[in-house]
Amino acid sequence: MPIAEEAISEAEVSTLFRGLETLPGLVLAVSGGADSTSLMLLAARWAKRLSKPPQLLAVTVDHSLRKEAAYEAVAVARLARRLGVRHRTVQWRGRKPSSGLQEAARLARYRLLAEAAAEAGFRHIATAHTVDDQAETVLFRLARGSGVFGLGGMAPVAPLPVGSEAEMILLRPLLHLTKARLVATLNAAQIPFSDDPTNRDPRFTRSRLRELLPALAREGLDAQGFARLALRMRRAEATIAVAVAAARAALAPQPWRPGEPIIFDAARYAALPAEVGLRLLGEAVAHAGDEGPVELGKLEVLYEALCASRSGLRRTLAGALITLSTERLTVQRAPARRALAMRGPDRSRLKK
């Protein structure tokens, strides 16, 4: 049997969770599908081999989007008891958005997992993302025009992508494994799992892109190929981050304080490599502005305008005012916008 379809061996189990032995506890995100059910099974096997294992808490998020979800949560709870793992179900309540449903559900899931972890006194949350998920993520971001950072895909260890009172750490111990191996592991243990039909719903972009992966694999671009690309992009991203930090220390070494302008020497800034200059500009705009994350496409337009102009440029982006003179590039908080446009026309002057 090809290794891509072999069940996870007992010898491999300890390597999946290596370094987590001293944690007080670990939350397992378990929906009931093949991947997350495998995560719970493998974590339970790992914990049983330790003299003093971390406490395991399996958390199932019921998004209240399918009536079957409640039954699937009960099945997960039943299996958790069998494996000796604590379990709880949490529910995404309230109105659901009419657009961007999958992204909203993803953020809600992480928020609910973080709340469950905080209540248990834990800081680490493990998800069952696989190399197949990594391929989908990279392909999705490639289609969206992501840069180096986005094409790095998912990292094995990362901050939780939603804010919480306590900093939560997201772990992806199965990221190098294929879904086929996880299914084989469950089949070998005779453990059933649920199937979410929304994963094949053509209304969602990820579902449509997922359908393309077999054809791409036949052309040599399989899930492992996408994973290699992601790894190389993360490696490049780390190198760029070092270069940007060095450029910041050289051009603007003083601490960037709220409300104070950030000033770069125009000639030295113009001499930076394009990616470094772009990233440094993005950091300055994000610090000075007050309108949230800076969109890469808009930042690139601004950077190109700076490169094309020697002086006299004045632009706003994400709540920041960017001014280029002959000697300086200044980034500061943009003045408050006039409220007149928000009030609408003066109806007292309109003809009756």
Residue frames as qw, qx, qy, qz and C-alpha x, y, z in Angstrom:
[[0.000, 0.889, 0.459, 0.000, 0.00, 0.00, 0.00],
 [0.361, 0.583, -0.065, 0.725, 1.42, 3.46, -0.85],
 [0.330, -0.184, -0.545, 0.749, 2.43, 5.45, 2.23],
 [0.204, -0.156, -0.088, -0.963, -0.11, 8.13, 1.24],
 [0.688, -0.283, -0.368, -0.557, -2.83, 5.62, 2.15],
 [0.562, -0.049, -0.755, 0.334, -1.24, 3.90, 5.15],
 [0.529, -0.785, -0.301, -0.115, -2.71, 4.31, 8.62],
 [0.014, -0.806, 0.424, -0.412, -0.68, 6.38, 11.06],
 [0.746, -0.005, -0.624, 0.234, 1.60, 4.00, 12.96],
 [0.632, -0.731, -0.225, 0.126, 2.08, 4.01, 16.73],
 [0.665, -0.166, 0.031, 0.728, 5.71, 5.05, 16.15],
 [0.209, 0.451, 0.267, 0.826, 4.53, 8.17, 14.33],
 [0.341, -0.796, -0.473, -0.164, 2.03, 9.26, 16.97],
 [0.556, -0.635, -0.161, 0.511, 4.58, 10.63, 19.42],
 [0.414, -0.011, 0.259, 0.873, 6.26, 12.72, 16.71],
 [0.003, 0.668, 0.525, 0.528, 2.98, 14.44, 15.85],
 [0.398, -0.871, -0.201, -0.206, 2.69, 16.04, 19.30],
 [0.735, -0.052, -0.247, 0.630, 6.38, 16.32, 20.14],
 [0.217, 0.239, -0.157, 0.933, 7.13, 19.27, 22.39],
 [0.454, -0.474, -0.187, -0.731, 3.61, 19.45, 23.84],
 [0.635, -0.204, -0.725, 0.172, 4.18, 17.02, 26.70],
 [0.307, -0.167, -0.516, 0.782, 4.59, 19.74, 29.33],
 [0.252, -0.342, -0.228, -0.876, 1.45, 21.70, 28.44],
 [0.308, 0.011, 0.687, -0.658, -1.19, 21.82, 31.19],
 [0.561, 0.432, 0.654, -0.265, -3.89, 21.17, 28.61],
 [0.064, -0.153, 0.627, 0.762, -4.76, 21.12, 24.95],
 [0.584, 0.440, 0.336, -0.593, -8.03, 21.93, 23.20],
 [0.284, 0.017, 0.835, 0.471, -8.82, 19.73, 20.20],
 [0.470, 0.336, -0.048, -0.815, -11.13, 21.21, 17.56],
 [0.175, 0.045, 0.972, 0.148, -13.30, 18.23, 16.61],
 [0.483, 0.150, -0.146, -0.850, -16.21, 18.62, 14.20],
 [0.782, 0.088, 0.548, -0.284, -16.79, 14.92, 13.65],
 [0.704, 0.639, -0.243, -0.192, -15.32, 14.79, 10.15],
 [0.948, 0.113, -0.180, 0.236, -12.52, 12.42, 9.21],
 [0.438, 0.554, -0.343, 0.619, -9.66, 14.85, 9.84],
 [0.280, -0.587, 0.360, -0.669, -10.72, 16.12, 13.26],
 [0.928, -0.279, 0.026, -0.247, -11.88, 12.69, 14.43],
 [0.852, 0.243, -0.282, 0.368, -8.41, 11.40, 13.57],
 [0.127, 0.622, -0.373, 0.677, -6.89, 14.27, 15.54],
 [0.642, -0.510, 0.252, -0.514, -8.82, 13.24, 18.64],
 [0.996, -0.044, -0.077, -0.010, -7.95, 9.56, 18.19],
 [0.702, 0.400, -0.312, 0.500, -4.24, 10.26, 17.69],
 [0.091, -0.637, 0.359, -0.676, -4.07, 12.74, 20.57],
 [0.818, -0.415, 0.145, -0.370, -5.75, 10.21, 22.88],
 [0.959, 0.101, -0.165, 0.209, -3.24, 7.53, 21.85],
 [0.417, 0.557, -0.341, 0.632, -0.37, 9.95, 22.45],
 [0.381, -0.628, 0.281, -0.618, -1.66, 10.99, 25.88],
 [0.941, -0.283, 0.004, -0.188, -2.03, 7.38, 27.03],
 [0.847, 0.244, -0.258, 0.396, 1.67, 6.82, 26.38],
 [0.157, 0.600, -0.339, 0.707, 2.70, 9.62, 28.75],
 [0.409, -0.240, -0.745, 0.469, 3.08, 9.29, 32.53],
 [0.031, -0.614, -0.425, 0.664, 1.66, 12.78, 33.11],
 [0.310, 0.391, 0.568, 0.655, -0.06, 13.92, 29.90],
 [0.143, -0.007, 0.026, -0.989, -1.69, 17.29, 29.25],
 [0.412, 0.412, 0.677, -0.450, -5.42, 17.39, 29.83],
 [0.069, 0.116, 0.688, 0.713, -7.28, 16.97, 26.55],
 [0.335, 0.501, 0.493, -0.628, -10.51, 18.82, 25.85],
 [0.215, 0.257, 0.732, 0.593, -12.33, 18.12, 22.59],
 [0.222, 0.501, 0.289, -0.785, -14.56, 21.02, 21.56],
 [0.284, 0.394, 0.759, 0.433, -17.21, 20.72, 18.87],
 [0.128, 0.309, 0.046, -0.941, -18.56, 23.92, 17.35],
 [0.296, 0.549, 0.777, 0.084, -22.16, 23.67, 16.16],
 [0.112, -0.047, 0.213, 0.969, -22.55, 26.51, 13.67],
 [0.373, 0.495, 0.584, -0.524, -26.33, 26.02, 13.59],
 [0.292, 0.459, -0.431, -0.720, -26.19, 25.89, 9.79],
 [0.537, 0.061, -0.764, -0.352, -27.23, 22.23, 9.36],
 [0.771, -0.405, 0.077, -0.486, -29.69, 20.23, 11.44],
 [0.931, 0.055, -0.338, 0.124, -27.33, 17.24, 11.26],
 [0.280, 0.595, -0.489, 0.573, -24.66, 19.17, 13.19],
 [0.560, -0.507, 0.362, -0.547, -26.34, 18.54, 16.54],
 [0.991, -0.052, 0.040, -0.118, -26.37, 14.77, 15.93],
 [0.722, 0.472, -0.337, 0.378, -22.72, 14.88, 14.82],
 [0.084, -0.649, 0.470, -0.591, -21.78, 16.66, 18.06],
 [0.825, -0.339, 0.266, -0.365, -23.47, 13.90, 20.07],
 [0.962, 0.215, -0.123, 0.116, -21.49, 11.29, 18.12],
 [0.402, 0.613, -0.438, 0.521, -18.24, 13.14, 18.86],
 [0.440, -0.574, 0.415, -0.551, -19.13, 13.28, 22.56],
 [0.967, -0.128, 0.103, -0.193, -19.80, 9.53, 22.56],
 [0.835, 0.374, -0.245, 0.322, -16.44, 8.77, 20.92],
 [0.082, 0.697, -0.428, 0.570, -14.63, 11.16, 23.25],
 [0.716, -0.471, 0.331, -0.395, -15.95, 9.26, 26.27],
 [0.994, 0.098, 0.000, 0.040, -14.77, 6.03, 24.69],
 [0.659, 0.499, -0.262, 0.497, -11.29, 7.51, 24.19],
 [0.600, -0.507, -0.357, 0.505, -11.14, 9.05, 27.65],
 [0.266, 0.177, 0.095, 0.943, -11.20, 12.63, 26.39],
 [0.089, 0.558, 0.491, -0.663, -13.28, 15.42, 27.94],
 [0.175, 0.351, 0.618, 0.682, -15.75, 16.97, 25.52],
 [0.143, 0.597, 0.449, -0.650, -18.05, 19.94, 25.22],
 [0.325, 0.531, 0.591, 0.514, -20.19, 21.41, 22.45],
 [0.044, -0.506, -0.161, 0.846, -20.46, 25.14, 21.85],
 [0.396, 0.641, 0.639, 0.156, -22.90, 26.84, 19.51],
 [0.173, 0.012, 0.214, 0.961, -22.64, 29.78, 17.13],
 [0.090, 0.677, 0.683, -0.259, -25.75, 31.75, 17.99],
 [0.062, 0.653, 0.016, -0.755, -27.30, 34.79, 16.42],
 [0.661, 0.694, 0.109, -0.265, -28.02, 35.86, 12.86],
 [0.711, -0.096, 0.484, 0.501, -25.80, 34.55, 10.10],
 [0.067, 0.579, -0.261, -0.769, -24.48, 36.81, 7.31],
 [0.768, 0.532, 0.253, -0.252, -25.97, 36.55, 3.84],
 [0.676, 0.666, -0.271, 0.160, -22.53, 36.87, 2.23],
 [0.210, 0.608, -0.656, 0.394, -19.08, 35.73, 3.33],
 [0.845, -0.404, -0.024, -0.350, -20.66, 32.93, 5.33],
 [0.919, 0.034, -0.289, 0.265, -17.65, 30.60, 5.32],
 [0.375, 0.421, -0.365, 0.741, -15.24, 33.27, 6.53],
 [0.443, -0.533, 0.169, -0.701, -17.69, 34.42, 9.21],
 [0.941, -0.261, -0.135, -0.170, -18.13, 30.80, 10.33],
 [0.761, 0.228, -0.372, 0.479, -14.35, 30.32, 10.45],
 [0.085, 0.477, -0.355, 0.800, -13.86, 33.36, 12.67],
 [0.691, -0.445, 0.054, -0.567, -16.79, 32.36, 14.88],
 [0.948, -0.071, -0.302, 0.069, -15.29, 28.90, 15.25],
 [0.558, 0.279, -0.421, 0.659, -11.94, 30.28, 16.38],
 [0.237, -0.508, 0.230, -0.796, -13.62, 32.71, 18.77],
 [0.845, -0.351, -0.052, -0.401, -15.67, 29.93, 20.37],
 [0.883, 0.060, -0.360, 0.297, -12.65, 27.66, 20.60],
 [0.288, 0.424, -0.387, 0.766, -10.69, 30.46, 22.29],
 [0.511, -0.488, 0.147, -0.692, -13.49, 31.01, 24.79],
 [0.950, -0.213, -0.183, -0.135, -13.64, 27.30, 25.60],
 [0.726, 0.226, -0.394, 0.516, -9.86, 27.18, 26.01],
 [0.004, 0.505, -0.322, 0.801, -9.86, 30.22, 28.29],
 [0.725, -0.437, 0.026, -0.531, -12.60, 28.75, 30.47],
 [0.970, -0.107, -0.199, 0.092, -10.55, 25.56, 30.82],
 [0.452, -0.815, 0.291, 0.214, -7.39, 27.53, 31.61],
 [0.774, 0.053, 0.442, 0.451, -5.61, 26.43, 28.42],
 [0.076, 0.768, -0.196, -0.605, -3.76, 28.49, 25.77],
 [0.040, -0.318, 0.806, 0.498, -3.16, 25.93, 23.02],
 [0.737, 0.372, 0.304, -0.477, -5.71, 24.85, 20.41],
 [0.275, -0.226, 0.831, 0.428, -5.03, 22.06, 17.93],
 [0.686, 0.458, 0.049, -0.563, -6.83, 21.79, 14.60],
 [0.773, 0.014, 0.619, 0.135, -6.77, 18.95, 12.09],
 [0.463, 0.795, -0.194, -0.341, -5.62, 20.85, 8.99],
 [0.861, -0.021, 0.434, 0.264, -3.86, 18.53, 6.54],
 [0.319, -0.281, 0.497, 0.756, -1.55, 18.95, 3.57],
 [0.181, 0.511, 0.728, 0.420, -4.67, 18.84, 1.39],
 [0.119, -0.905, -0.369, 0.174, -6.04, 21.84, 3.28],
 [0.359, -0.602, 0.236, 0.673, -2.72, 23.58, 2.78],
 [0.313, 0.128, 0.666, 0.665, -2.98, 23.04, -0.97],
 [0.039, 0.759, 0.618, 0.203, -6.49, 24.50, -1.02],
 [0.271, -0.854, -0.161, 0.414, -5.35, 27.51, 1.00],
 [0.355, -0.395, 0.412, 0.740, -2.41, 28.28, -1.27],
 [0.213, 0.347, 0.715, 0.568, -4.53, 27.86, -4.39],
 [0.081, -0.845, -0.528, 0.035, -7.26, 30.05, -2.90],
 [0.281, -0.801, 0.023, 0.527, -4.79, 32.80, -2.04],
 [0.373, -0.119, 0.573, 0.720, -3.08, 32.50, -5.41],
 [0.133, 0.592, 0.684, 0.405, -6.44, 33.09, -7.08],
 [0.196, -0.912, -0.336, 0.133, -6.94, 36.13, -4.83],
 [0.426, 0.773, -0.123, 0.454, -3.59, 37.64, -5.82],
 [0.661, -0.742, 0.033, 0.108, -1.84, 37.20, -2.48],
 [0.237, 0.826, -0.495, 0.132, 1.80, 38.14, -2.01],
 [0.436, 0.347, -0.792, 0.249, 4.64, 36.19, -0.43],
 [0.260, -0.187, 0.682, -0.657, 3.09, 36.20, 3.05],
 [0.762, 0.118, 0.163, -0.616, -0.27, 34.88, 1.84],
 [0.798, 0.348, -0.458, -0.182, 1.29, 32.19, -0.34],
 [0.066, 0.407, -0.830, 0.375, 3.07, 30.91, 2.75],
 [0.623, -0.273, -0.671, -0.295, -0.24, 29.25, 3.57],
 [0.706, -0.654, -0.051, -0.265, -0.86, 27.94, 7.06],
 [0.172, 0.594, -0.700, 0.357, 1.98, 27.66, 9.57],
 [0.602, -0.160, -0.775, 0.111, 2.27, 24.64, 11.91],
 [0.370, -0.534, -0.519, 0.556, 2.25, 27.06, 14.87],
 [0.102, 0.438, 0.228, 0.864, 0.59, 30.48, 14.75],
 [0.166, 0.104, 0.472, -0.860, -1.33, 32.97, 16.86],
 [0.254, 0.532, 0.803, -0.092, -5.06, 32.37, 16.85],
 [0.193, 0.278, 0.403, 0.850, -6.55, 34.58, 14.09],
 [0.305, -0.762, -0.370, -0.436, -9.06, 36.24, 16.43],
 [0.023, 0.527, -0.464, 0.711, -8.45, 38.41, 19.43],
 [0.717, -0.479, -0.503, -0.051, -8.96, 37.07, 22.94],
 [0.428, -0.876, 0.149, -0.169, -8.16, 38.20, 26.46],
 [0.640, -0.502, 0.541, 0.212, -5.41, 35.61, 26.73],
 [0.329, 0.601, -0.585, -0.433, -3.10, 35.05, 23.80],
 [0.897, 0.051, 0.404, -0.173, -4.02, 31.73, 22.20],
 [0.053, -0.519, 0.750, 0.407, -1.68, 29.57, 20.14],
 [0.860, 0.321, 0.033, -0.395, -2.98, 27.58, 17.19],
 [0.343, -0.411, 0.822, 0.194, -1.31, 24.23, 16.50],
 [0.807, 0.392, -0.153, -0.415, -1.63, 22.18, 13.32],
 [0.491, -0.470, 0.731, 0.059, 0.12, 18.88, 14.12],
 [0.721, 0.252, 0.641, 0.072, -1.30, 17.04, 11.08],
 [0.323, 0.817, -0.086, -0.470, -0.33, 19.65, 8.48],
 [0.050, 0.539, -0.760, -0.360, 2.19, 17.37, 6.76],
 [0.356, 0.085, 0.930, -0.039, -0.23, 14.42, 6.50],
 [0.261, -0.083, -0.598, -0.753, -2.72, 13.63, 3.76],
 [0.662, -0.095, 0.189, -0.719, -6.42, 13.22, 4.37],
 [0.817, 0.148, -0.503, -0.239, -6.14, 9.73, 2.87],
 [0.424, 0.193, -0.777, 0.423, -3.84, 8.61, 5.69],
 [0.284, -0.125, 0.509, -0.803, -6.22, 9.96, 8.32],
 [0.796, 0.050, -0.122, -0.591, -9.15, 8.15, 6.75],
 [0.721, 0.200, -0.663, 0.034, -7.06, 4.97, 6.65],
 [0.107, 0.225, -0.725, 0.642, -6.28, 5.42, 10.35],
 [0.557, -0.042, 0.321, -0.765, -9.97, 5.65, 11.22],
 [0.833, 0.157, -0.360, -0.389, -10.84, 2.70, 9.02],
 [0.523, 0.247, -0.773, 0.260, -8.15, 0.60, 10.70],
 [0.043, -0.061, 0.697, -0.713, -9.60, 1.49, 14.10],
 [0.138, -0.474, -0.835, -0.244, -13.16, 0.96, 12.84],
 [0.062, -0.516, -0.401, 0.755, -14.18, 4.45, 13.88],
 [0.308, 0.689, 0.570, 0.326, -16.92, 6.14, 11.82],
 [0.194, -0.323, -0.046, 0.925, -16.91, 9.82, 10.95],
 [0.366, 0.736, 0.451, -0.347, -19.36, 12.34, 9.52],
 [0.425, 0.210, 0.474, 0.742, -19.39, 13.97, 6.10],
 [0.087, 0.655, 0.250, -0.707, -20.22, 17.66, 5.70],
 [0.562, 0.545, 0.548, 0.294, -21.86, 18.18, 2.29],
 [0.089, 0.979, 0.040, -0.178, -21.08, 21.91, 2.36],
 [0.459, -0.537, 0.521, 0.478, -17.47, 20.96, 1.58],
 [0.389, 0.156, 0.740, 0.526, -18.71, 20.12, -1.93],
 [0.228, 0.812, 0.466, -0.267, -21.15, 23.02, -2.29],
 [0.547, 0.344, 0.314, 0.696, -20.27, 24.83, -5.55],
 [0.071, -0.949, -0.231, -0.205, -21.59, 28.10, -4.13],
 [0.507, -0.810, 0.196, 0.218, -18.35, 28.39, -2.16],
 [0.384, 0.807, -0.441, -0.077, -15.05, 29.30, -3.80],
 [0.282, -0.516, 0.804, -0.085, -13.05, 26.76, -1.82],
 [0.759, 0.161, 0.605, -0.180, -15.35, 23.97, -2.93],
 [0.695, 0.710, 0.006, -0.112, -14.89, 24.92, -6.58],
 [0.164, 0.780, -0.603, 0.030, -11.12, 25.16, -6.22],
 [0.581, -0.310, 0.735, -0.159, -11.08, 21.80, -4.43],
 [0.845, 0.395, 0.333, -0.141, -12.52, 20.25, -7.56],
 [0.501, 0.812, -0.300, -0.022, -9.50, 21.49, -9.54],
 [0.376, -0.689, 0.619, -0.033, -6.89, 19.82, -7.37],
 [0.833, 0.011, 0.548, 0.077, -7.09, 16.30, -8.89],
 [0.677, 0.707, 0.125, 0.161, -6.54, 17.71, -12.38],
 [0.045, 0.911, -0.386, 0.137, -3.61, 19.81, -11.14],
 [0.657, -0.467, 0.592, -0.008, -2.14, 16.74, -9.43],
 [0.863, 0.315, 0.371, 0.134, -2.21, 14.86, -12.73],
 [0.485, 0.826, -0.085, 0.276, -0.09, 17.66, -14.18],
 [0.664, 0.173, -0.426, 0.590, 2.44, 17.29, -11.36],
 [0.080, -0.416, 0.294, -0.857, 1.12, 19.98, -9.01],
 [0.593, -0.410, -0.691, -0.056, -0.19, 17.85, -6.17],
 [0.504, -0.839, -0.161, -0.127, -0.83, 18.74, -2.53],
 [0.764, -0.395, 0.051, 0.508, 2.80, 18.13, -1.61],
 [0.473, 0.367, 0.227, 0.768, 3.83, 20.52, -4.39],
 [0.180, -0.821, -0.198, -0.504, 1.64, 23.25, -2.97],
 [0.712, -0.684, -0.080, 0.134, 3.04, 22.51, 0.50],
 [0.714, -0.055, 0.102, 0.690, 6.60, 22.90, -0.80],
 [0.188, 0.617, 0.217, 0.733, 5.64, 26.24, -2.34],
 [0.459, -0.830, -0.179, -0.261, 4.14, 27.36, 0.98],
 [0.791, -0.467, -0.018, 0.396, 7.27, 26.34, 2.88],
 [0.571, 0.178, 0.167, 0.784, 9.51, 28.24, 0.46],
 [0.041, -0.744, -0.238, -0.623, 7.29, 31.29, 0.68],
 [0.618, -0.776, -0.127, -0.015, 7.43, 31.23, 4.49],
 [0.760, -0.219, 0.071, 0.608, 11.21, 30.96, 4.26],
 [0.335, 0.445, 0.223, 0.800, 11.32, 33.95, 1.92],
 [0.316, -0.827, -0.268, -0.380, 8.92, 35.84, 4.19],
 [0.718, -0.620, -0.089, 0.302, 11.23, 35.35, 7.17],
 [0.615, 0.022, 0.162, 0.771, 14.16, 36.69, 5.15],
 [0.076, 0.644, 0.298, 0.701, 12.19, 39.73, 4.00],
 [0.511, -0.812, -0.265, -0.095, 11.11, 40.43, 7.58],
 [0.702, -0.411, 0.003, 0.581, 14.75, 40.60, 8.66],
 [0.407, 0.261, 0.274, 0.831, 15.56, 42.99, 5.80],
 [0.168, -0.768, -0.351, -0.508, 12.59, 45.22, 6.65],
 [0.630, -0.730, -0.188, 0.188, 13.59, 45.35, 10.31],
 [0.632, -0.189, 0.118, 0.743, 17.13, 46.37, 9.29],
 [0.198, 0.491, 0.344, 0.775, 15.78, 49.07, 6.96],
 [0.378, -0.828, -0.329, -0.251, 13.53, 50.43, 9.70],
 [0.684, -0.585, -0.080, 0.429, 16.44, 50.55, 12.15],
 [0.536, 0.004, 0.230, 0.812, 18.57, 52.40, 9.60],
 [0.073, 0.468, 0.383, 0.793, 16.01, 54.89, 8.29],
 [0.438, -0.622, -0.078, -0.644, 13.76, 55.50, 11.31],
 [0.501, 0.087, -0.774, 0.377, 15.58, 54.20, 14.39],
 [0.205, -0.168, 0.469, -0.842, 13.59, 56.17, 16.97],
 [0.170, 0.315, 0.905, -0.231, 10.53, 54.46, 18.52],
 [0.154, -0.345, -0.528, -0.760, 7.35, 55.07, 16.54],
 [0.041, 0.248, 0.659, -0.709, 5.05, 56.82, 18.99],
 [0.154, 0.663, 0.728, 0.087, 1.30, 57.26, 18.50],
 [0.062, 0.941, 0.279, -0.182, 0.39, 60.58, 16.94],
 [0.230, -0.736, 0.373, 0.516, 3.93, 61.43, 15.86],
 [0.702, 0.639, -0.188, -0.252, 4.95, 61.46, 12.17],
 [0.835, -0.172, 0.411, 0.323, 7.31, 58.84, 10.79],
 [0.300, 0.889, -0.231, -0.259, 10.00, 60.43, 8.63],
 [0.868, 0.010, 0.341, 0.362, 12.30, 58.67, 6.17],
 [0.124, -0.587, 0.414, 0.685, 15.15, 60.17, 4.20],
 [0.729, 0.539, 0.091, -0.413, 13.70, 60.20, 0.67],
 [0.447, 0.644, -0.600, -0.162, 16.89, 59.23, -1.14],
 [0.112, -0.313, 0.922, -0.198, 17.74, 56.39, 1.23],
 [0.645, 0.227, 0.577, -0.447, 14.16, 55.11, 1.08],
 [0.687, 0.602, -0.145, -0.380, 14.20, 55.16, -2.73],
 [0.270, 0.577, -0.769, -0.056, 17.37, 53.03, -2.71],
 [0.555, -0.168, 0.746, -0.328, 15.71, 50.18, -0.82],
 [0.007, 0.055, 0.929, 0.365, 14.83, 46.97, -2.69],
 [0.397, -0.257, -0.374, -0.798, 11.23, 47.20, -3.90],
 [0.645, -0.401, -0.639, -0.121, 9.78, 44.55, -1.57],
 [0.469, -0.263, -0.491, 0.685, 11.57, 45.99, 1.45],
 [0.026, -0.045, 0.000, -0.999, 10.43, 49.52, 0.61],
 [0.502, -0.332, -0.515, -0.610, 6.87, 48.31, 0.10],
 [0.635, -0.402, -0.640, 0.163, 6.80, 46.46, 3.44],
 [0.341, -0.179, -0.357, 0.851, 8.36, 49.37, 5.34],
 [0.218, -0.170, -0.191, -0.942, 5.80, 51.74, 3.85],
 [0.598, -0.379, -0.608, -0.359, 3.03, 49.34, 4.84],
 [0.549, -0.341, -0.594, 0.480, 4.26, 49.19, 8.43],
 [0.133, -0.071, -0.162, 0.975, 4.39, 52.99, 8.62],
 [0.387, -0.246, -0.374, -0.806, 0.89, 53.38, 7.17],
 [0.632, -0.389, -0.665, -0.080, -0.52, 50.74, 9.51],
 [0.450, -0.277, -0.493, 0.691, 1.08, 52.48, 12.49],
 [0.017, -0.080, -0.050, 0.995, 0.00, 56.01, 11.57],
 [0.387, -0.213, -0.503, -0.743, -3.43, 55.24, 10.14],
 [0.340, -0.016, 0.674, -0.656, -6.64, 54.40, 11.92],
 [0.718, 0.233, -0.118, -0.645, -8.66, 52.48, 9.34],
 [0.930, -0.062, 0.340, -0.128, -7.47, 48.94, 9.92],
 [0.718, -0.142, 0.532, 0.425, -5.25, 46.66, 7.80],
 [0.180, 0.653, -0.347, -0.648, -3.66, 48.06, 4.66],
 [0.875, 0.381, 0.275, -0.112, -4.77, 46.33, 1.44],
 [0.637, -0.244, 0.477, 0.554, -1.79, 45.04, -0.54],
 [0.463, 0.555, 0.506, 0.470, -3.13, 46.21, -3.89],
 [0.031, -0.976, -0.166, -0.140, -3.72, 49.77, -2.66],
 [0.545, -0.718, 0.266, 0.342, -0.33, 49.81, -0.97],
 [0.654, 0.055, 0.504, 0.562, 1.32, 48.77, -4.24],
 [0.288, 0.803, 0.363, 0.374, -0.41, 51.60, -6.11],
 [0.280, -0.958, 0.044, 0.049, 0.87, 54.09, -3.53],
 [0.666, -0.454, 0.399, 0.437, 4.39, 52.66, -3.68],
 [0.587, 0.366, 0.483, 0.536, 4.45, 52.85, -7.47],
 [0.088, 0.942, 0.218, 0.238, 3.32, 56.48, -7.27],
 [0.478, -0.823, 0.205, 0.227, 6.16, 57.23, -4.85],
 [0.696, -0.142, 0.482, 0.513, 8.67, 55.60, -7.17],
 [0.444, 0.588, 0.464, 0.492, 7.39, 57.62, -10.13],
 [0.060, -0.951, -0.127, -0.276, 7.49, 60.95, -8.28],
 [0.553, 0.258, -0.391, 0.689, 10.58, 62.76, -7.05],
 [0.090, -0.180, -0.499, 0.843, 8.65, 65.18, -4.84],
 [0.332, 0.013, -0.091, -0.939, 5.34, 66.92, -4.37],
 [0.488, -0.224, -0.784, -0.312, 3.28, 63.76, -3.84],
 [0.289, -0.141, 0.554, -0.768, 0.55, 63.80, -1.20],
 [0.571, -0.141, -0.693, -0.417, -1.77, 60.81, -0.72],
 [0.545, -0.330, 0.509, -0.579, -3.93, 59.22, 1.96],
 [0.647, 0.067, -0.735, -0.193, -4.28, 55.52, 2.64],
 [0.652, -0.331, -0.669, 0.132, -5.97, 53.65, 5.49],
 [0.429, -0.870, -0.238, 0.034, -6.24, 56.79, 7.61],
 [0.604, -0.449, 0.151, 0.641, -2.62, 57.85, 7.05],
 [0.349, 0.927, -0.026, -0.134, -1.29, 60.88, 5.13],
 [0.795, -0.094, 0.294, 0.522, 1.80, 60.18, 3.03],
 [0.210, 0.965, -0.040, -0.151, 3.82, 63.18, 1.82],
 [0.816, 0.032, 0.200, 0.541, 6.91, 63.06, -0.38],
 [0.073, 0.968, -0.120, -0.207, 9.20, 66.05, -0.69],
 [0.562, 0.689, -0.446, 0.105, 12.64, 66.32, -2.21],
 [0.124, 0.517, -0.743, 0.406, 14.30, 65.31, 1.05],
 [0.300, -0.112, 0.784, -0.531, 11.66, 63.53, 3.11],
 [0.481, -0.253, -0.724, -0.425, 9.00, 60.89, 2.99],
 [0.211, -0.153, 0.573, -0.777, 6.58, 61.54, 5.84],
 [0.451, -0.333, -0.778, -0.285, 3.82, 59.24, 7.07],
 [0.067, -0.026, 0.553, -0.830, 1.41, 60.59, 9.67],
 [0.200, 0.496, 0.795, -0.286, -2.20, 60.44, 10.80],
 [0.101, 0.419, 0.515, 0.741, -4.50, 61.93, 8.16],
 [0.200, -0.038, 0.263, -0.943, -6.61, 64.93, 9.19],
 [0.352, 0.361, 0.782, -0.366, -10.20, 64.17, 10.18],
 [0.128, 0.327, 0.683, 0.641, -12.51, 64.12, 7.20],
 [0.258, -0.052, 0.068, -0.962, -15.07, 66.85, 6.90],
 [0.253, 0.267, 0.871, -0.326, -18.49, 65.81, 8.11],
 [0.400, 0.395, -0.035, -0.826, -20.39, 67.85, 5.51],
 [0.423, 0.193, -0.744, -0.480, -20.52, 65.01, 3.01],
 [0.134, -0.137, -0.957, 0.217, -21.91, 62.73, 5.70],
 [0.227, 0.374, 0.508, -0.742, -24.79, 65.09, 6.47],
 [0.365, 0.516, 0.721, 0.283, -26.00, 65.25, 2.89],
 [0.163, 0.449, 0.271, 0.836, -27.37, 68.33, 1.07],
 [0.047, 0.205, 0.430, -0.878, -28.81, 71.35, 2.87],
 [0.092, 0.495, 0.830, 0.241, -32.47, 70.71, 2.20],
 [0.008, -0.751, -0.372, 0.546, -33.46, 74.22, 3.34],
 [0.025, 0.557, -0.346, -0.754, -31.96, 75.52, 0.11],
 [0.213, 0.143, 0.882, 0.396, -33.66, 73.02, -2.16],
 [0.355, -0.038, -0.258, -0.898, -36.49, 74.27, -4.33],
 [0.450, 0.149, 0.741, -0.475, -39.89, 73.17, -3.17]]
